[in-house]
Each structure stands twice: as C-alpha cells, then as structure tokens.
Amino acid sequence: MGYGDLGSYGQTVIQTPFLDQMATEGMRFTQVYAGSPVCAPSRSVLMTGLHTGHTTVRGNFGKFGVKGLAGNDGRVPLYADDLTVAEVMKGAGYVTGIFGKWGLGEPGTTGEPNDQGWDEWFGYLNQRRAHSYYPDFLWENKERYDLPENADGKEGTYTHDLFTARALDFLNRHQEKTFFLYLPYTVPHSKYEIPDTAPYTDMPWTDDEKVHAAMITRLDRDVGTLFKRLKDLNIDEKTIVFFCSDNGAAERWEGRFDSSGTLRGRKRDVYEGGIRTPMIVRWPGVVEARATNDFPWYFADVLPTVAELGGAEAPDGLDGISVVSSILGESQSADRFLYWEFFEAGFQQAVRWKNWKAVRQAPGLPLELYDLLVDEGEANNIADSNPDIVREIEAYISVARTESENWPTP
C-alpha cells in the first residue's frame, strides 16, 4: 500500500471509510517510515528494533540462508538469539498472536514464528508463496494446514478472509487477558486475485486497477469489522491499534490512484515513495482524536514503543526509541538519525536527520541531499550548497552499520 492509497492521506478514488474513521478517531502521522523498501527486511526491522544496518534480515534474498520456493539458497531466517517484540511482550505476560504473512523464517529454521515469541501463528512463512491468495496450504503453528478447496488451481478460499477470521477468534478467546496481536495482511499485492472487484467492477479501468482498489477496500472493510468486535467485547477503550504499510507503493498508478502521492519513487526505492508509510494510531480517550502529527519515526521504534506501552522492558542496544510521548501528543526531539540500506539495486543508503534527507544511490557516489520541509518530493538536490550538513551525515553513515555475511557491501 502506498502513502497515498488512503482517503485520509489524499486518496480520492479508492474507498477506505473505516480507516479514514480510524484517522478521525485517532492520530494520523505524516512522516513515519517502514524499515525497508521491500518486505522481509522491513519486517525484520519491525520485529527487532534494529535498522537495516544491524538487523539480521537485510533483504529478501541473502548470500547464504536456506532454500526457498525456487530451490536456491538465500532465504535468511531470524537467528535464535534475535529478540523480537513478540518475545518482549510475551515476557511481560501478554498472549501473542500473528495471522498473515511472516517472511522471516522457512519451515524448520530458527526463524519460525513460534520460536520467535508467538504463541499462536497462522499464515504464510515464505513471502513468495504469499503472492498467491489461493494456495493449497498455509502453516498453523509448526504444522501444515491444507486447503483442499484450493488444490489443482481451484479458488475456493481467499486467504485474506481466513486471517480476519483468525484475528476475530483471537480477540474472542483472549478478551480478558493482555494480548498482543500482529495482523500482517497480504493485500494489496500481486497476484491481482480477489473473489469480487466490487465496488469497482464497472469502472473503466484495467483489471489490475480494479483488483488493487478492491483489495484495499476489502482490507478497509475488515479493519472496520475488527473495530466493531473490540467495541462488542467492551475492550475498545483498553486497546491501542496501529495501522501502517510495510513499504511504499508497488505501483505508482499514475493518473489513476497516484499511490505514492506527491512523493518520489515507489517500492524498491530509498526515496520517500519507497519507505514512507501511512501510520494511524488509535486509542480512545488516550490518543487525541482528529490529530495530525509530523514527528518523524520508523519501524525500529515500534519495539521500544510497544514495550513501554505494555509495561515491558526493551533490550539495550536498539536503533529505535520509544515514541510514546509523540503518540500522547507531547513534544519529542527529532534530532536523531534514521538509517536505511538496500541491496537489490546494488547498495543504496538513506538517512533522515531532522528535516534533511540524504540518499546515496551506489557506493562511491556522492550523497544527494534534500530539505523535506520545503521539498517533500525530493526534486532539488542541495548537497553542493550544504557541505556542513553533508559532512555530518557522512560521519554518521561511517559508523551506522555493521557488516553482514549474507549482505556484504560491494
């Protein structure tokens, strides 16, 4: 999902009434970033509180790892000694559940969800398998969960709907406990498969455009169902909910949906369009309603933030910080560095520092510099006129990361 795919972030074509209502009832952050411009490393940052210069999984494919669907090495799992947000919350007495897409460990590896702090797990282990919405099996904890109604190419069960059902059941069973639910839906994403393209079936669009829009509206519908269940169970005011995307728009859909909004780039770019995400936070009576907040933060901050909210102790040595103060509407200093690196196109790096954004497209190239306060679309490279800022960021980059055997720098 792109930064511009929700009505509350400027979308005018795709219908997202329940997520827009969430923004009305909570706080809409305008400068929050995913952990990476692609799936697996973004989720690794989300789980570990370490940015892509330190987290274990730094790309969708590493140099070693285990064999994936194509029969090649490269699927790197989380290690046994990685500490995830689920382990932190479980240690504080929370029951933990994940339903959807994991992408951080193949079967039989140290990265399986049940070995990384999750009490209950149902969904896709392999992110490539998650490209299909009608697979013939999923995983339930460490057991294969067959879907015979999808065998031999049949389209009997749409997996997105299963994840919603599991989440609702989780809430029903744990409503009187402290719970931590992670619901990583797989829509929107190709393959562009969906049971019904309503309410866009008759629009004069391409088939993929209809499915993309219908996926987001279906997701929105189910978010509304989850909020209704929280209210029906009388735990709505006891529950804080975060909504975001795991990277920028896979397609910009220029002139149709404008999914990146005014931002430069898309998925697989370290420009804003590849890493900035909508982030809505809702907690009735605690988080201010109808609020907009421009404090910059990113996925590395999720672990320490959730730990503070849940009365847990975050580990030392994280790249992220707690942003509870910002969520509660209090001031918080933006004078820190946010860091990304990305290997699929060689080795790209990006840094956010206060209002400055620096991008290096490849090793040996000079830094590009943008002032996001006046140039959100990163159109005007002002590195030459700001040598002191460039030197500050270069000094940070020189110590920002450690080497990885699975993602060695060129």
N, C-alpha and C positions, 0 to 999 in steps of 0.2 A: 504494500500500500504506500502510495506516495504522500508527500507532505500536503498536497493539495486535494486529496481524494475525499475529504470530509466536508460537509457543509459548514461546519464551524471553523474550517481552515480555508474557506473560499470556494469550495466546490458548488457549482450551480446546476449540475445536470444529474449526478448520482444522488439518489435519495438516502439520507442517513439520519432519520429523525431521532432515533434513540440515542445515538452517540452525540448528536447535537444537543439533546436534552441533558445528557451527562455533562457536557461542557457548560450548559446553563446552570446546572445544579452543583458544579464543582469549579476547579481551576484549570484553565487552558494555558499550557506552557507553549511558548512560541519559539524557543531556542534550545530544544532538547535534541540530543543526538544518540543514534544507535551505536553499537560497539564497533561496527564494520559495515562496509557497503555490500557485503554478502552474508549469507545465512549462518553457517557454522561458527565463524569467529565472533559474529555479533552475539550469538547465544552464549558462547564461552565467556565473553566479557560480562554479559548479564548474570551468568551463574557465579563467576568467581570474584568480581570486583576488581579485576586486573585488566588493563587495556591491552591492545593487540601487540604491544611491545613486550609484554610479560605473560599474558595468559597462555595456556597450553595449546589451544586450538586457534591458530592464526590464519587459517584459510580453509576453504572447502576440501582442498587436496594438499597433503604434505609429501615430503620426500620419501618417508617410510610409512608408518602406520600399518593398517590391516587392509585386506582386500574388500572392496565394495562390490556393487552390482556388476560392474564391468569386468571384474576379475583382476583388477590391478590394485597394487598397494596404494596407500595414500589417505585412507580414512583414519585420521588420528583421533583416538578417544581421549577423554579426560583421564588423568592419571589417578591412581588410588589415593595419593596424598593431596590431590586438589581438594580444597574446601569450598563447597558450594553454598549458596544462600539457603538451599533446602536443608543441608546439614546444620547450618547455623540455627534455623528456625526449629528444626526437629529437636535440637539440643535444648531449646528453650521451652519445650513441651507442646509444640504445635504438631498437629497431624498434617502431613504434606501430601498433596496430590497433583499430578500432571497428566493432562489429557490433550493429545495433539501430536506435535512434531518435536522430536528431541534433537537428533543430528549430532550428538556428542559422544557416540559410542555404539559400535556394532555389537551384535549378539556375542556373548562370551568374553567381552573385553571389560577393562576396568571402568569404562565409561557408561555402563548400563545405568539407567535412572535409579533402580533400586539399590545400587551400590554408591549412589551419589546423593543420598539423603531423602529419596522419595519413597513414602510408604505405599502409595498407590500410583500405578503407571499404566496408561493405555494409549497406544498410538503407533507412530512410525519411528523406528530407530534411525533408519537411513533417509537422509533428506532427498535423495534421488527418487526413492520409492514414493516419497510424499508428493511427487509431481503428478501421480495418478490419484484420482478421487474415488476410483472403483477398484482397489487392489483386491487380490484374493485372500490376503491375510494381513493382520496387524499384530502387535505384541501386547499382551496383557501381563504385566509384571515380567517374568522371565519365560513365559510360555507363549507359544504361537497361538494366535486367535484367528481361526479360519473364518472366511466369509464366503461360503459356497455359493451364495447368491450372486457373487461377482466372478465366479470361476469361468474360464474359457471366454473371456471378453464380455461377459454379461454385466449389466449395470443395474444391479438390484439394490445396493445400499450405498448411499453417498456418505463418505466417512465424516465429513464436517458435522453432519447431523448426529452421528454417534458421539462425537466429542461434547456437543452440547448436552446430550442426554446423560453422559457420564458426569459432567460437571454439576448438573442439577441433582443427580443422585448423591454426589459427594456432599453437596450442601444439605440435603435432607438428612443424611446419616451423621453429619458432624456439626449440626447447627448449635449444639450446646457445648461444643468444645472450642478451643482456639485452633483455627485451621489456616493453612497457607495453600492457596490454590493457584496453580500456574496453568493457564489455558492457551497454549500456543496454537491457535487455529492455523490452517494451511491456506485459507482464502484471504486475499486474491493471489493466484499464482497459476502459471501454466502447468499442466494442460488446462485448456479452457473447457472444462467439463462441468456441467451443472444440470440437475433434473429439469429446471424450468427457468427461462430467461425473463419471466415476469418481474417487474412491470415494464420491461423494455423490449418485449418480443416484437412489437410492431414499429419500433423506431427504425428510421432509415440509416442504420449503421451496419458495419461489418459484424459477422457472427462473433468474432473475438471481443469486439467492443461491447456487444450485448452481454456476453458472459462475464466480462470483467465487471461491468456495472452491477449485474445481478449477484455476483459473488459478494461484493461489498454490501449490497442491500440485504442479502441473506445473513451475512455476518452481523450487520446492524440489528436486524430483527432478533437474532439470538442473544445479543447483548441486552436488548430490551427484556427478553424472557428471563435472563439471569437476574436483572434488577428486580423484576416482579417477584421472583422467587425469594430474594433477600427480604423484600417487604412482607411477603406472605408468611415468612418464617419469623418475622419480627426481629431480624438481626441487621436490617439495613443500616441503622444508625451506629452499629457496632463494627461495621465493615468498611475498610478503605479499599478502593478499587483504582488500579492504574490501567490505562489503555494506551498502547503505542504500536508501532510497526517495527519490524526487525531490520529494515534498511529502506533506502529510497525506492522510488517507483521503478519497477522493472521496465516499463514502457512509459514514455512521457505523454503519449496520446495527445500530441499537439493539435490544438484546434478542436478536439472533441471533449476531453476531460481536463487537459492541462494538469496532469497528475503531479508534476513537480512544482506547480505554481510558478512563481517568479524566480525560483532557484535554478542555478546552473547544474546541469548534469542529471544523472539518474543512478540507479543501482550499478555497482562496479566503478563508481567514481568517488574520489575523496573530496570532490566539491560538495557544496551544501545539498544539492539534489540527490546525492547518493547516501548521505548519512543523517540528514536532519529528519526527525520523525515527529508526527503529532504526538503529544503527550497530554492526556487528560487525567486529572486526579480528583476523585470524588469521595467525600466522607461527610455525610450530612451533619450539620451542627458543629463541625470542627474545621473543615476546609471551607474557606469562603466561597460562596456561590457567585456565579456570574463574574468570576475573577479571571484576569489575563495577567500572566507573569512572564517577563522576558529574561529571567535569570538563566544563564547557560549551564546545563549539566548533561550527563550522559550515562550510558548503561553501567559503567564502572561504579557509579554512585548508588545503584539500586541495592546492592548487598548491605552496605552500611546504613542506608536509609531504612530499609525494611527491618534490619536488626534493631535499630533504635526504636522504631515504632512498636516492635514486638517485645521489647524488654530483653533482647538478646545481646550478647557481646560479640561484636565484629572482630575478626582477627587483625593482628598488626600487619603492616606492610602492604596494605591495599593501595591501588591507584585512585580509587574513588573516595568520596567523602559523603557524610550524611547531608542530605538536603531537606531534612525535616523543617528547618527554620523557614526555608523558602515556601514549602508546602503550606505552612501555617501562616504565610503572609508576612513573615518577618524579613528584615534585610539580611543579606548574606554576601560576603565579598566574592566578586568574580575574578579576583586577581590570582589566578592559578592557570596552569597549562592543562589542556585536554589533548590527548595524542591518539593518532591512528596510523597504522601502516597496512599496506595492501599489496599482495604478491601476484595476483592473477595477471596483471599487465606489466610485470617486471618487479618493481619495488617502488611504490608510491608512499609518500608520507604526508600527513597533515597535522597541523597544530592550531588549536583555538586558544587565544590568550586575551582576556578582556574583550574588546571589540575587534581585535585583529585575528585574521585567519591566514595561515601560511600553508602553501601547497608545494611539494616537490614531486614532479612527475616521474623522475628517474634518478638513480644515483649519478652524481656528478653535475646535475643540472642545478642552476641557481633556484633559490626559493622564490615563489610568487607570493605577493602579499596583498591582502585586501582588507579594507576597513568595512566590516559588516554593518556598522552603524549607518553608513551612507551608501553602501554598495552591496546589498544583500545578494544580488545576482552574480557577484564576483566577476564583473566585467572589466574593471580597471585595475591592472596590476601596478601597485605603487611602491614596489620594493626599492627601486632606484632612489626615490625621494625620501625613504625612511630607513637609512642604513643602520641607525641605532636599534630600531625595533627588530630588524632582520638579524643583527648580531645577538640580541637577547634570545631570540627563538632558536637560532643555530646553536647557541650554548646549551639550551635546554635539550635539543634533539641529540646532542652528543652524549648525553647521559640518560636519555629517556627509555632505553630499551636494553634487553639482553639478547644474546644470540640464541637461536633455536635450531636444533639439528634437523627438524622437519621443515623449517622455512629459513634456510640460510640466506643471508643477504648476498646479492650478486657481487 
